[in-house]
Each structure stands twice: as C-alpha cells, then as structure tokens.
Amino acid sequence: MTIHANTSRKLIDQFGRQVDYIRLSITDRCDFRCQYCMSEDMTFLSRDEVLSLEECARIVRIFVQLGVNKVRITGGEPLVRKNALWLFEEVGQLSGLDQLVLTTNGSQLAKHALALKAAGVKRINVSVDSLQADRFKQITRTGDLTQVLDGLQTAINTGFDGIKLNTVLMRGINDDEAEDLVAFAVHKNIDISFIEEMPLGDVNHARDSTFITNQDTLKRLQSKYTLLPSTHHSGGPARYWQVANTATKIGFISPHSHNFCESCNRVRISCKGELFLCLGHEDKVELMPLMRMHPNDDQPIIDAIMNSMRIKPKGHDFDLKRAAPAVIRFMSHTGG
C-alpha cells in the first residue's frame, strides 16, 4: 500500500472549521423500519453497491491520517452486517484514533457488547423512542422493546466509557414519554439525547404536524427536574444539561430550533462510499470509484478528501414547511 500522506495535514474547510470527526455508515440495512428513518417498503442496496469492510477500514485509516480522531460507525443497523466486528477490531487498532463509537438500535447488543468493548469501542448510543412495548413496535414497525432493553443492560454491565439513549420525539406519538425516558436514564445512570426529527427522505407521516422543538421538550422537563447547564461536550452537536443530584446528562440536538452548523466538525460517509459534507445538502464526493481505481495508492483518495473541504457548506437548509423533504435520501442511507 503506497501512502503519500503528510501526517501534519488537517482537514480545514473554507470557513476555518477543522473536521476531526467522521460518521461512517457500513450498511443501509436494518432489522427495524423506524417511521422517521425509512419507508415501510424500503428497498435496500445490493452487496456490490456498498463498500466492502476492507474499503471501510481503508477510508477510516486515511481520515485518521488527516487528523480525524473520532469515528462513529452507523447504519442502517451496523451490527446486522456480516463480520462487522472485524471492522471494529481493525479500526480500534489505529494509532491517532481517540474515540471509536457506535450508534445502534440495540437489537444485537446482547450478543456483541463484550466483543465490541474488546475491539476498542469506547461509547455506544442506543436508539430508544418509547418505553411502551406496543408503541415501540408502532414506531419501529418491527422492533422488540424487550430485546433492545436486554441489549442495553448487557452493554451497561460490560462497562463502556459511556452509554447514551437517543430519542426522537414526535408530537402526538411519543412526546408524552419525555419525562419517563429521562427517569429511565437516571435509573440506569446513563445519558439521553433528544433529537429533533430531520427532513430526510419521504416518510409515511407529515413531519410538520409531528415536529416538536427541543425548546418545548426542555421546558417540559424543567417542570419536573432541576436541570443545570452543563459544559460537557461530546464532540457532536448536542447541548447538555445535568439532572441535579444524578449522573445523567440530557443532550439536545436541535438542527431546526438551534442551528449548530457554526461549530460543525464532521463529515459523513455513506455505505456507498459517498462523502457527504453536510447532512442537509446533497453535495457529495464519490470515494468508491477512486478506491477501486487505485487499490494500492491512497493519494487520489487523500486529494479528493482534501479538495472536498472547499465545498463543505456553511450550514444546512432544513425547512419543515417545504412540501418535499429537504434531502431526498433516507436517514438509513446517510447513516443515523
């Protein structure tokens, strides 16, 4: 493998922001069909349309050479991909990588938590949008809440550096569970983030009617809990509050009501090898053809990544009042 990279090179965009965090989707497939993530009759990519695990490992290695120190593996559901643990083991050994983290729906955690920790995964985010079994099934269409909570408990027992719940609240669907979800997080001594629904893909409900701002959620929670502003920073876009007298922090990721673009430090790579400079834009750089054209030379890929910094936009363009979604691709394609 020929490597020409200068390890002092950094990824700096046209607005002076350094990219030191990548989110890599390794599959668009998932054993759930969450309402806000994909359509019920989703058609998935064929095997030859997605990056091989070896190509995924190569992409991560190149980005780490360019100053990236945090890598999040996403999907789809990353743990449904065959031999996914091999990738975690490969990436976990990279010098210069400070944080290897995972976003998962939790369905496979009971089986894989120990191996993930051994591979070097530091933190795990688990998507839980309801603590009511019937409602959980309605939101995920196929999910089993008991299976997810068993996986979550296994992960807690395994001793990762951090475990956090990710929750998308939707008005009239699950927004009445905000307090219960925080109480659950407090009981488990873990954190929770509330994420405003993003207009990605044509889903089966009207987002403008189900959308709820994190400001509304914060006010609701403050009526029950004493919340203290926190200086905690996870490297992502969340703003945190500490639940007084507990170990639990509540994060709010608010792309609509509190744009976080000014401090954006990340890019996303889809399972097709598309480098997306912004979640809210379609602009992309195709890395897969370059990788397959130059299997033994990283320089063309490095050049493409460096040049991509010139087109990273200042911010997204989300607007729930649009008739069509801001971005056509589904969240499962880009990586949640």
Residue pairs with C-beta under 8 A, 6 or more apart in sequence:
1 296
1 298
2 296
2 297
2 298
2 299
3 65
3 298
4 297
4 298
4 299
4 302
5 62
5 65
5 66
5 298
5 299
5 302
7 65
9 65
9 66
9 67
9 306
10 18
10 20
10 66
10 67
11 18
11 19
11 20
11 63
11 66
11 67
11 68
11 267
11 305
11 306
11 309
12 18
12 19
12 309
13 19
13 277
13 309
13 310
13 312
14 309
14 310
14 312
15 312
15 314
17 263
17 264
17 265
17 312
18 67
18 265
19 67
19 68
19 265
19 266
19 267
19 309
19 312
20 67
20 68
20 69
20 70
20 235
20 265
21 68
21 69
21 70
21 71
21 72
21 235
21 236
21 265
21 266
22 60
22 63
22 68
22 70
22 71
22 72
22 266
22 267
22 268
22 269
23 71
23 72
23 74
23 266
23 267
23 268
23 269
23 335
24 56
24 59
24 60
24 71
24 72
24 73
24 74
24 268
24 269
24 335
25 74
25 75
25 76
25 78
25 268
25 269
25 270
25 271
25 333
25 334
25 335
25 336
26 50
26 51
26 53
26 56
26 73
26 74
26 75
26 76
26 78
26 81
26 84
26 87
26 271
27 50
27 75
27 76
27 77
27 78
27 80
27 81
27 271
28 44
28 45
28 50
28 75
28 76
28 270
28 271
28 330
28 332
28 333
29 44
29 75
29 76
29 77
29 80
29 81
30 37
30 38
30 75
30 76
30 77
30 80
30 105
30 332
31 77
31 80
31 105
31 107
31 142
31 143
32 77
32 105
32 107
32 140
32 141
32 142
32 143
33 39
33 40
33 42
33 140
33 141
33 142
34 105
34 127
34 129
34 139
34 140
34 141
34 143
35 139
35 140
35 141
35 170
35 173
35 203
35 204
35 205
36 168
36 170
36 197
36 198
36 203
36 205
36 207
36 331
37 201
37 203
37 330
37 331
37 332
37 336
38 201
38 203
38 330
38 331
38 332
39 201
39 202
39 203
39 204
39 330
40 141
40 204
42 330
42 332
45 271
45 272
49 272
50 271
50 272
51 59
51 271
51 272
51 273
51 288
51 291
53 81
53 83
53 84
53 86
53 87
55 273
55 288
55 291
56 87
57 87
57 90
57 91
58 291
58 298
59 269
59 273
59 287
59 291
59 301
60 68
60 71
60 91
60 94
60 97
61 94
62 298
62 301
62 302
62 305
63 71
63 305
64 71
64 94
64 95
64 96
64 97
65 96
65 298
65 302
66 302
66 305
66 306
68 97
69 96
69 97
69 98
69 99
70 97
70 98
70 99
70 101
70 235
71 91
71 97
71 99
71 100
71 101
72 101
72 102
72 103
73 84
73 87
73 88
73 91
73 100
73 101
73 102
73 103
74 102
74 103
74 335
74 336
75 81
75 103
75 104
75 271
75 332
75 335
75 336
76 271
76 332
76 335
77 104
77 105
77 107
77 108
78 84
78 102
78 103
78 104
79 104
79 107
79 108
79 109
79 112
80 107
80 108
85 112
85 115
85 116
85 119
88 100
88 102
88 115
88 116
88 119
88 120
88 121
89 119
89 120
91 97
91 100
91 120
92 100
92 119
92 120
92 121
93 120
99 122
99 123
99 235
100 119
100 120
100 121
100 122
101 121
101 122
101 123
101 124
101 125
102 116
102 121
102 123
102 124
102 125
103 124
103 125
103 127
103 166
103 336
104 124
104 125
104 126
104 127
105 126
105 127
105 140
105 143
105 148
106 126
106 127
106 128
106 147
106 148
106 149
106 151
106 152
106 155
107 143
107 144
107 147
107 148
107 151
108 151
109 124
109 126
109 148
109 151
109 152
109 154
109 155
110 147
110 150
110 151
110 154
113 151
113 154
113 155
113 157
113 158
113 160
114 158
116 124
116 158
117 158
117 159
117 160
121 160
122 160
122 161
122 162
123 160
123 161
123 162
123 163
123 164
124 155
124 160
124 162
124 163
124 164
125 163
125 164
125 165
125 166
125 193
126 148
126 151
126 152
126 155
126 163
126 164
126 165
126 166
127 165
127 166
127 167
127 168
127 336
128 136
128 148
128 149
128 152
128 165
128 166
128 167
128 181
129 136
129 139
129 140
129 167
129 168
129 169
129 174
130 136
130 139
130 145
130 174
130 177
131 145
131 177
131 180
131 181
131 184
132 145
132 177
133 145
133 146
135 173
135 174
135 177
136 143
136 145
136 148
137 143
137 144
137 145
138 173
139 170
139 173
139 174
152 163
152 188
153 188
155 163
156 163
156 188
156 189
156 190
162 190
162 191
163 188
163 190
163 191
164 190
164 191
164 192
164 193
164 251
165 181
165 184
165 185
165 190
165 191
165 192
165 193
166 192
166 193
166 195
167 174
167 181
167 192
167 193
167 194
167 195
168 194
168 195
168 196
168 197
169 175
169 177
169 178
169 194
169 212
169 217
170 197
170 205
170 210
170 211
170 212
171 209
171 210
171 211
171 212
172 209
172 210
173 210
175 212
175 217
178 194
178 217
178 220
178 221
179 220
179 221
179 224
179 225
181 192
182 192
182 221
182 224
182 225
182 243
182 248
182 250
185 191
185 192
185 248
185 250
186 243
186 246
186 247
186 248
189 246
189 247
189 248
190 248
191 248
191 249
191 250
191 251
192 248
192 250
192 251
193 238
193 250
193 251
193 252
193 253
194 214
194 217
194 250
194 251
194 252
194 253
195 253
196 211
196 212
196 213
196 214
196 253
196 254
196 255
196 256
196 257
197 207
197 210
197 211
198 255
198 279
198 280
198 318
198 331
199 207
199 318
199 319
199 320
199 322
199 325
199 326
199 327
200 279
200 325
200 326
200 327
200 329
200 330
200 331
200 334
201 325
201 327
201 328
201 329
201 330
201 331
201 332
201 333
202 324
202 325
202 328
203 330
207 320
207 325
208 320
208 321
211 256
211 320
213 254
213 256
213 257
214 252
214 253
214 254
214 257
214 258
215 254
215 257
215 258
217 252
218 227
218 241
218 252
221 227
221 250
225 243
225 244
226 243
226 244
226 245
227 241
227 242
227 243
227 244
227 250
228 241
228 242
228 244
229 241
229 242
230 240
230 241
230 242
230 249
231 240
232 240
232 242
232 249
233 240
234 240
234 251
235 265
236 253
236 266
237 253
237 255
237 260
237 263
237 264
238 251
238 252
238 253
239 251
239 252
239 254
239 258
239 260
240 249
240 250
240 251
240 252
241 249
241 250
241 252
242 248
242 249
242 250
243 249
243 250
252 258
253 260
254 260
255 279
255 280
255 316
255 318
256 318
256 320
259 315
259 316
261 278
261 314
261 315
261 316
262 315
264 278
264 312
264 315
267 275
267 276
267 277
267 308
267 312
268 275
268 276
268 279
268 334
268 335
269 275
269 276
269 287
269 335
270 276
270 284
270 329
270 333
270 334
270 335
271 333
271 335
272 288
272 333
273 286
273 287
273 288
273 289
273 291
274 284
274 285
274 286
274 287
274 288
275 284
275 285
275 286
275 287
275 304
275 305
275 308
276 283
276 284
276 334
277 283
277 284
277 285
277 308
277 309
277 311
277 312
277 313
278 312
278 313
278 315
278 316
279 316
279 327
279 334
280 315
280 316
280 317
280 318
280 326
280 327
281 313
281 316
281 317
281 327
282 327
282 328
282 329
283 311
283 313
285 304
285 305
285 307
285 308
285 311
287 301
287 304
287 305
290 300
290 301
290 304
291 301
293 300
294 300
294 301
316 326
317 326
318 326
319 326
327 334
